[in-house]
Amino acid sequence: MLAAEIQNIETFKDDVNTAKILFQSSSADRKNAALEAMIEALEKNKELILKANEKDLEDAKPLVDSGKLKLSTYNRLKLDENKFREMIQGIRDVIGLDDPVNKKVWAMKLDNGLNLYKQSCPLGVVGVVFESRPDVIVQISALMIKSGNVVVMKGGKESKNTNVALYETIKNAIETVKGMPENVVNLLLSRHGFEQILKLDDTIDLIIPRGSAEFVKWVQDNTKIPVLGHSSGVCHIYIEPTAKHEEAIEICVDSKIQNPSACNAVETILVDYELKDTLLPKLVEKLRANGVEVRGCEECRAIVPDIILADEDDWFSEYGDKIVSIKIVRGIYGAVKHINKYGSKHTDCIITEDEDAALAFTNNVDTGNIFVNASTRFSDGYRYGFGAEVGISTGKLHARGPVGLEGLTTYKYLLYGEGQTVKEYCSGEKKFIHERIM
């Protein structure tokens, strides 16, 4: 279907279920051909897509001026030449990845002539709702096609014109590929349409919401379908006493200002008590020089009196802007305790030259992505070599961290026999071998 409302729910279910059956066994060559067709069509329609984005930006500007739309949301809405080039490169990267489905990943000989295999397979039909970033449509479509999944997307209303231009370009392109079924990629235009699919636990296999913590919680509370949630990005950096000062400051600055609205930007910096008189003033000075508003605990204010006093809400805050909170902690477990209480299990980092401290931190912080001496901005499916990502999961089940191709598959067990029955094993006449063969 083209981007539209769901007119008939039974017809919609039949369309996506048919697409799932026809698509899940598609060859790697066919899926890659569809991705190549996407690239060609996007490049051909670039000017049309960028004009649609200009219209969205024009419509959104008054909302920013009136305070109804955050500036960070407006910035994510923009699709320029650089983002367009990154979109195309993302598809090429996905093409270069191995096909993740129909792979036998484990095998066991139960007995002679009775072999059990664990084989990867697509999830089936995935629903994705995302914020104002229109380039997400391309990432999601590419990953879903490569992983053999049917996708139903709902984008932010602020990017409606860009979403439709991208979606129709993609849909028309992939359906020119011989053997590609219709309705592999679908786009809903209204929240009502998305609310309808939340009820389809007999058709939709997984929901991936990308938005605020409140929205993710709302989705989880209003569906029986499994939800792969990215609640928020309250990311931390802990500067341990052995850290190199200049390196620590550079990592903190990059983690905050390289893209302040990104979910992997640092929001809270934890400075060890031993560094409060030496590193803390220099860190605050460098952050401020880069336009960052600094908030701090009472102990920070005792060292740098003119910073804003942080309150309890700051430790839970995903600012999405050039704002950072700083807290002084005592030792590795003071940092771990703070992160595990206030963090969102997205990305957390330690800066240290002490291997034992790094090990204690990585073993005890409960998070999906944990770094040693590196910017939190590396937390990204593209940077991990996944080609792209449909989001970052801050939960623990099925997939965690950036969700790429592997996170969009599950598995099934295949048993190949030669007429065996269970009764001989129950009677003791035969015994299982249970020999790993793969």
N, C-alpha and C positions, 0 to 999 in steps of 0.2 A: 504494500500500500504506500501511497505518497503521504507526506506529512499531513495529517488530518486528525479529526476526532474519530473515536471508535463508534461507528454507526450501529453495528450489531456485534455484540460480544461473542456470540457463538461462531459467527463468520470469522471474526478476528482469531479466536482460538483455533479454528480449523486451519486458517492460513498459516499461522506460525508453527503449528504441529506438523503440517505437511512439509513446510520448509525444513523443519528439524530432521524429519525422516529422510528427506532427499539429500540434505546437505552433510549430515554427520559422517558419512562415509566417503566424502569427496577426496580426491587425490591431492597430494601436495602440489602437483603441477597445476591443477585447476585452481586451487586457492591462490597460488602465487600469480597465476595469470589474471585473476580478479584484482589482486593488489597492483599489478602492473597497469591494468586498465584504470584503476583509481588514480594513479600518478599522472597518467596521460590526460585524463579528464580534468583533474584539478589544475594542472598547468595550463590547459586550454581555456579553462573558465576562470582563471585567476582574477582578471579585471572585474568580472561580474561579481565574484565573491567579495573582493575588497570594496566594491561600491556598496554592496549589501551591508558590509561591516561599517562603512562610513555612515550609513543611514541609522544603524543601531547606536553608534556613538553620538550622532546628532540628537537622537531622541533621548538618550540617557543623560546628556549634559545638564539640562534643566533639573533633573532629579538629583544630580550631585550638588548643584548650586543651592537647591532647596533643602538639602540634608536628607532627602528620602533614599538616596543611594550612596553607599560608601565610595570614597575615592579609590580604595583598593579594589573594589568590585569593578569600577569603571576601567581601571588600568588592566585588569584581567580580561576585560571585554575586547580590548583592542587587538586587531589582527593586522600586523604589518608585514613588510617584505621579509624581515628576519624570521618571524613566527611562521610565515608561509613556507620559507625554505626549510625550517626545522620540521614542519609537518611532513613535507615530502621526504626528507631524509629519514624520518621516523618510519615511514612505510618501507623504504628501501632496507632499513635495518631489520624490520620484521620479515621481509622476504628472505633475508640472509640467514634467518634462524631455522633450526631444524623443526620439522613438523612435530608437534608435541603429542599427537593422538595416534591411536592404534599401534602403540609401541609396547612390546612385551618387556616389562621392566623387572620381572622376577618369575622364577619357575621352580617347581618342586615335583620330583617323581614320587608319587604316593605308593605306586607299585609298578611292576613291569607292565607297560601298556596303559598306565593310568597317570597322566601328567596334568598338573595344575599350573596355569599361567595367570599372572596379574598383568592386565593390559590397560593402558591409558585410554581415555575416551572423553569426548566433550561433555560439558555440564548439561547442555541442551538448549534451553531458552533463558536468556539472562536479561533482566530489566536494569537499566542504569539511569539514574537521575543525577544531574550535575549542575554546577553553578554556571556563572556567566561566560566561562571560557569556551568559545565556539570551537577552538582547535581540538578540544577533547573529542568531538564527534569523529574526527579523522583517526585519532589514536585508538579509540574504542572500536571503531569499525574495522580497522586493520587487525587488531588483536583478536577480535571475535571471528573474523573470517579465517585467519590462520589457525585458530584453535577449533574450528568447526562448529561454532555456536551461532545460534540465531539471537539477535539482540533487538530489544525494544528500548529506545532512548527517549528521555525527556530532558530538554535543556532549559536554561534560564530564560525567562521571558524577555530580559534585556537584550538578548542576542538572537531574537527570533528570526530576523531577516537573514543573518549570517548562517544560522543553523539550517534554515530551509535551503539556502543556496548550496551549502556544503553537502547536505544530505541528498538532495536531488541529483547533484553531480555524481556523488558516490553510487547511489542506487542505480541510476541509468547506466553508469559505466560497468559495474560488476555484472549486470544482467545481460550485457552484450557477450559475455564469455560463455561459450558453448558448455551446456551441462549445469550452469549455475541456476538454481531454482529462484523463483520470486520470493520476496518477503524475508530474505535473510537479514536485511538491515531495515529497521523500522523507526520512525520518529513520531512521537506524540507532541502536540502543540499546547495542550492545556494541563493544568494540575488535575482537573477532573479526570482526564484520560489516564493519568498516572495512578490516581486513586482507584480507578477501575481495575487496573492490572494487579494492584496489591491484593485483590480478592481472588486472584486466579492461581491458587496454590496447586490446582490440578494441571496447570499449563506452564507457569513460570517456575524455573528451578532455583533461581537465585536473584536477589535484589542487591544492587550496589548503589547506595546513596552517597553522593559527594556534596557536602554542604556543611552547615553549622552543626554543632553537637546537638542542639535542640531539634533540628530537622531529622537527623539520624535517629534520635530517640523516638521521635514521632513515627517514623517509618517502622521501627521495630515494634512499636506498640499497636500498629494498625495493620499488621499482616501476619499470616501464618507461614509465609514463605521465608526460608533462611535469608538472613541479611548479613552481607559482608560490609561492615561499617568502618568508616574513617570518621571518628567523632570530632577530633580537633587536633591541632598541631602545637601543643604546649611543649616545645623542645628546650632542653637544658644543655648547658656546658658547665662542667665542674673543672676549675683550675686547681690542680693539686700542687703541694709545695715545691716539688722538684721541676715543675714546668719551666720551660724557657720563656722568659717574659715577653720578648718581642714576638715570638711565634704564637704564644697564647693570645696576645692582643690582636694580631692579624687574623687569626682564626675566628675570634669573637666578632670582629668587625665584618669580615666576609659573611659570616653566618647571619648577621643582622641586616646588612645594607645591600647585599648583592641582589636580593629581591625580597623586600620586607613583607610583601603580601603573600608570599608562598607559605604553604603549610609546614615546610621544613626549615623556615627561618627560626633562629634562636629567639626565645622570649624571656628566659631567665638565665642569668649567669651566676653560678655559685663560686664564690672566691673563698679559698681556704683561709682560716684565721691567721695562719702564719704569713700570709701575703697581703694582709690588709693595709699595712703601712708602706709597702714597697710597690706592689703591682697595682693595687686598686686605684690610686690617684691617676696613674698613667693610663689605665684602661678607660676610666671615665673621661679623661681629657681626649683620648683618641675617638671614642664614640661620639662625643659632642662635636668634635671637629668634622665628623661625617654627618652631622645633622640629626643625631639620635637623641631623643629625650630619655634621660636616665632617671629611674626611680630606684630607691634603695631602702634597706632596712635601717633600724635605728643605729646599729653599729656602723653601717656605711656612712650615715650622716655625721657620725662622730669624727670620721676621717675627712669626708667631703661634705661640709655642712649645707651647701646650697643645692644638693639634689633633692628631688621630690620624695617625700616619705611614701613608701609602698605600704599598702594595706593588704589584708588577707585575700581580697579579690584579685590583686595583681598576681599572686602566685598561681592562680588558676587561669590567668588571661592569655588568650591568643590574640595579640594586638593587631597583627596584620598590617603593621605600620612601623615607622622609625621610632619605636618605643621599646625600651628593654628594662627589666627589673633586675636588680643585683642584690644578692643576699650573702652574708658571711656565714660559713658553716665550719664546723670543727671536725676535720678528718673525713676520711673516705666514707664512713658509715653515716656521718651527718649529711653528706651529699646524697647517699643512697636513700636514706630515710625521707629526705625532702622530695626527691624525684618520684619515689614510689607513692607518695601521698598526693602530690600536686600534678604530676605529669599525666599526659594522655596516651602514653605507650606508643608514641610516634617515633621520635629520634632523640637520643641523648648521647652526650660526648664527654670524655675525660681528656684533659690535656696534662700529660705527665711524662717524666723520664724514668719512672719507677715501674718495672715490669710487674712486681707484686701488686702495686696499687692498681694498675690497669686490669690485672686478672681479677682482683676483688671487685672492681667496679663492673666489669663485663659479666661476672658470674651472678651479681646480686641485683643489678638494676633490671626491673621488669619492663622491658620495652621491645618494640619490634625491630628497631635499628639502633645499634650501639657502636659508637665510633671511638677510636683512640687517635688523638692528634690529627683530626681532620674536620673541616667545616661541616656543619649539619646540612648544608645545601647539597651535599653529595647524595642525600637520601632521595633517590629518584630512579624509577624503572629504566629510563633511557641511560642514565649514568651507570647503572648496574649492568648494562649490557642486555636488558630484557627487550630492547627495541622500542618499547613504549610501556605505558601502564594504564590500567583502567582506574586506578586509585591506590591509596595506601591503606591497608587494613591494620587497625589498631587493636583488633581482637586476637584471639589465640587459635581459633578453630579454622580448619581447612587451609587458609592462607594467611600469612602475616607479613607486614611490611609492604613494599611495592608489589602490586599484583600484575604480573605479566602473563605470558602464555601458560606457564606451569600452573598458576593459580586459577586458570580458567578451564582446567581439566580435572577429572576425577578418574576412577578406575573401576574395572570389573574383573571378576575371576572367571577364567575359561577352563573348563575341565574336559580333557579329551580321553576317552576310554575305548575299550574294545569289548563292550558287552558286559562289563563287571556289574555285580550287584552287591549290596551291603551285607547280606546275610552271612556270607562266608567269613567276613571280617568280625562280625558279631559272635559267630560260633567259635572263632579261633582257628578255623580251617586255613585262613590266610592272615598274614600280618602286613601292616604298612611298612614301607621302606623309609619314607620321609627323607629323601635325599635331594639336597639342593642341586639343581642342574643349571641354574642361571642366577 
